């Protein structure tokens, strides 16, 4: 029996059926000529593009070939499962429902220890910060603030949304616009107009809608 036939027999024995082992694809022989690796098409459900890989060792010309290993390996066009993604990178807006808990991460770059908080963001003077603490273990980092600002500004409540483009005036001049505290005060606020589609939402100062307090016919 040739080593090719031996390799195919080993693949069939491992597969349990000759129908699951297809045509031979290739063979690789090491420099010493003692190890040969055969590849066969794998006709396995759910394993499109995978191959049977059979490794045979030949100690010397007097010894019988020995089966070292039989495995199934992905080929260049194999169907593979997607890479595992950590839960915190999979969560999308709206995924967190009633009773759901999203464990906090200590290495979240959006957060820093509260000692790094800006006094202006906490609306406390230096003495109060020292005496009272901030009441929070962590606060948002500069990176976290930048991410939030970019996300809000590019959203439907930024200046580029259709409703903002057709608004008579920007939110910054509206009586219902409530600036938020802290370092983002100059750029964002909360709408407090009950008839506005943005009511209770964060909007940029240059956003706008038709329910502006000073809109006139």
C-alpha positions as CSV (number, residue, x, y, z in Angstrom):
1,X,0.0,0.0,0.0
2,X,1.4,3.4,-1.0
3,X,1.6,6.2,1.6
4,X,-1.2,8.0,-0.3
5,X,-3.5,5.1,0.1
6,X,-2.5,4.7,3.7
7,X,-3.2,8.3,4.4
8,X,-6.6,8.1,2.7
9,X,-7.5,5.0,4.7
10,X,-6.6,6.8,7.9
11,X,-8.8,9.7,7.0
12,X,-11.7,7.4,6.1
13,X,-11.3,5.5,9.4
14,X,-11.4,8.8,11.4
15,X,-14.3,10.1,9.4
16,X,-16.3,6.9,9.6
17,X,-17.3,7.0,6.0
18,X,-15.5,7.1,2.7
19,X,-18.1,9.6,1.4
20,X,-16.7,12.2,3.9
21,X,-13.2,12.1,2.3
22,X,-12.8,13.7,-1.0
23,X,-10.1,14.0,-3.6
24,X,-6.5,14.5,-2.6
25,X,-5.4,18.1,-2.6
26,X,-1.6,18.1,-2.0
27,X,1.3,16.4,-0.3
28,X,4.2,17.9,1.5
29,X,7.4,16.1,2.3
30,X,10.0,17.3,4.7
31,X,13.7,17.8,3.8
32,X,14.7,14.4,5.2
33,X,11.9,12.6,3.4
34,X,10.7,11.0,6.6
35,X,7.5,12.9,7.2
36,X,4.7,13.3,4.6
37,X,1.6,15.4,5.1
38,X,-1.4,14.6,2.9
39,X,-4.5,16.8,2.4
40,X,-7.9,15.6,1.2
41,X,-11.1,17.5,0.7
42,X,-13.4,17.2,3.7
43,X,-17.1,16.6,2.8
44,X,-18.3,17.5,6.3
45,X,-21.6,19.4,7.0
46,X,-20.8,22.9,8.2
47,X,-17.1,22.6,7.2
48,X,-17.1,24.1,3.7
49,X,-13.5,24.5,2.4
50,X,-11.9,22.4,5.2
51,X,-9.5,19.5,4.6
52,X,-8.5,16.2,6.1
53,X,-4.8,16.4,7.1
54,X,-3.0,13.2,7.6
55,X,0.7,13.1,8.7
56,X,2.8,9.9,8.0
57,X,6.2,9.2,9.4
58,X,8.8,6.9,7.7
59,X,11.7,6.2,10.0
60,X,13.8,4.4,7.3
61,X,13.4,2.3,4.2
62,X,13.0,-0.9,6.2
63,X,10.3,0.4,8.5
64,X,6.6,0.6,7.7
65,X,5.0,4.0,7.4
66,X,3.3,5.2,10.6
67,X,0.2,7.4,11.0
68,X,1.1,10.3,13.3
69,X,-2.0,12.4,13.2
70,X,-5.3,12.9,11.5
71,X,-7.1,16.2,11.8
72,X,-9.4,18.5,9.9
73,X,-7.9,21.9,9.1
74,X,-9.3,25.0,7.3
75,X,-8.3,25.6,3.7
76,X,-7.7,29.1,2.2
77,X,-11.4,29.4,1.3
78,X,-12.7,27.7,4.4
79,X,-15.9,28.8,6.2
80,X,-14.7,29.9,9.7
81,X,-16.5,31.1,12.7
82,X,-16.1,34.8,13.5
83,X,-13.5,35.8,16.1
84,X,-14.9,36.0,19.6
85,X,-15.7,39.5,20.7
86,X,-15.8,40.5,24.3
87,X,-19.3,41.3,25.7
88,X,-18.4,45.0,26.3
89,X,-17.6,45.4,22.6
90,X,-20.7,43.6,21.4
91,X,-23.3,45.6,23.3
92,X,-25.1,48.1,21.2
93,X,-27.4,51.0,22.2
94,X,-30.8,49.5,23.2
95,X,-29.4,46.1,24.2
96,X,-29.6,46.9,28.0
97,X,-33.1,46.3,29.2
98,X,-34.9,46.2,32.5
99,X,-32.9,44.1,35.1
100,X,-29.9,43.7,32.8
101,X,-26.5,44.4,34.4
102,X,-23.4,45.3,32.4
103,X,-20.3,44.6,34.5
104,X,-17.9,47.5,34.7
105,X,-14.4,47.2,33.4
106,X,-11.4,48.6,35.4
107,X,-9.5,49.2,32.3
108,X,-12.2,51.2,30.5
109,X,-10.3,54.1,28.9
110,X,-13.4,56.3,29.1
111,X,-13.1,56.5,32.9
112,X,-10.4,57.7,35.3
113,X,-10.2,57.9,39.1
114,X,-12.3,60.7,40.6
115,X,-9.1,62.5,41.7
116,X,-8.6,63.5,38.0
117,X,-12.0,65.2,37.8
118,X,-12.2,68.8,36.7
119,X,-13.4,71.0,39.5
120,X,-15.6,72.9,37.0
121,X,-17.4,69.6,36.1
122,X,-18.3,68.9,39.7
123,X,-19.2,72.5,40.3
124,X,-17.1,72.5,43.5
125,X,-14.2,74.7,44.6
126,X,-10.9,73.1,45.4
127,X,-11.5,73.0,49.1
128,X,-14.8,71.2,48.7
129,X,-13.3,68.7,46.4
130,X,-10.6,68.0,49.0
131,X,-12.9,67.9,52.0
132,X,-16.0,66.1,50.6
133,X,-14.5,64.0,47.8
134,X,-16.5,63.7,44.6
135,X,-18.8,60.9,45.7
136,X,-17.9,58.8,42.7
137,X,-15.0,56.3,42.4
138,X,-14.5,57.2,38.7
139,X,-15.3,60.0,36.4
140,X,-15.1,60.4,32.6
141,X,-11.7,60.8,31.1
142,X,-10.9,63.2,28.4
143,X,-11.0,60.4,25.9
144,X,-14.5,59.4,27.2
145,X,-15.7,63.0,26.8
146,X,-14.3,63.3,23.3
147,X,-16.1,60.1,22.3
148,X,-19.4,61.3,23.8
149,X,-19.0,64.7,22.1
150,X,-18.3,63.1,18.7
151,X,-21.2,60.7,19.0
152,X,-23.7,63.3,20.1
153,X,-22.5,65.9,17.5
154,X,-22.8,63.4,14.6
155,X,-26.1,62.1,15.7
156,X,-29.6,63.2,14.7
157,X,-29.4,65.8,17.4
158,X,-26.4,67.5,15.9
159,X,-26.3,70.4,13.3
160,X,-26.4,68.2,10.2
161,X,-29.7,66.5,10.8
162,X,-32.6,67.5,8.4
163,X,-34.6,69.0,11.2
164,X,-31.7,71.2,12.3
165,X,-31.0,72.3,8.7
166,X,-34.6,73.6,8.4
167,X,-34.9,75.1,11.9
168,X,-35.5,78.9,12.1
169,X,-32.9,79.3,14.8
170,X,-30.3,77.2,16.7
171,X,-30.9,75.7,20.1
172,X,-28.4,78.0,21.8
173,X,-30.9,80.9,21.4
174,X,-33.9,78.9,22.6
175,X,-35.5,79.5,26.0
176,X,-36.1,75.7,26.4
177,X,-32.4,75.0,25.9
178,X,-30.7,74.0,29.3
179,X,-26.9,73.9,29.1
180,X,-25.4,70.9,30.7
181,X,-22.8,71.3,33.4
182,X,-19.1,70.8,33.1
183,X,-16.6,71.0,30.2
184,X,-19.3,70.1,27.6
185,X,-21.5,73.1,28.6
186,X,-20.3,75.2,25.7
187,X,-21.3,72.6,23.2
188,X,-24.4,70.7,24.5
189,X,-27.5,71.1,26.5
190,X,-30.9,69.4,27.1
191,X,-34.1,70.3,25.4
192,X,-37.0,71.0,27.8
193,X,-39.7,71.8,25.3
194,X,-42.6,69.3,25.7
195,X,-43.7,69.7,22.1
196,X,-40.3,69.3,20.6
197,X,-39.2,65.9,19.2
198,X,-35.9,66.5,21.2
199,X,-37.6,66.9,24.6
200,X,-35.4,65.5,27.4
201,X,-32.6,64.8,25.0
202,X,-29.1,66.1,24.7
203,X,-28.7,68.4,21.7
204,X,-25.8,70.5,20.3
205,X,-25.9,74.3,20.6
206,X,-26.2,74.5,16.8
207,X,-29.0,72.0,16.5
208,X,-32.5,73.2,16.1
209,X,-36.1,72.4,15.4
210,X,-39.4,74.2,14.5
211,X,-40.4,74.4,18.2
212,X,-37.9,77.2,18.9
213,X,-39.1,79.5,21.6
214,X,-38.6,82.6,19.4
215,X,-39.9,81.2,16.1
216,X,-42.4,83.5,14.5
217,X,-44.6,83.3,11.4
